[in-house]
Amino acid sequence: PRTPEDSEDDGNGEEDQGLRISEEERINEEEEADELY
């Protein structure tokens, strides 16, 4: 089995970070929309 450290060395960790950031942005947008209405 591959460890998270190995995937980070291959650059997969960066991709996971991008996905995480996009998810956080989506959640923040939803929260802001709730506040507006």
HUCOR-V492121 format. One line per field, one symbol per residue. ss: DSSP state (~ for helix, > for strand, _ for the rest). phi: phi as a letter, one per 30 degrees, with the letter a starting at -180 (. if undefined). burial: b if it has 9 or more other ideal C-beta (glycine too) atoms within 8 Angstrom, else e. A space follows every 50 residues. Layout:
ss = ???
phi = ???
burial = ???
//
This chain:
ss = ___~~~~~~~_~~~~~~~~~~~~~~~~~~~~~~~~~_
phi = .dceddddddjdedddddddddddddddddddddddc
burial = eeeeeebbeeeebeebeeeeeeeeeeeeeeeeeeeee
//
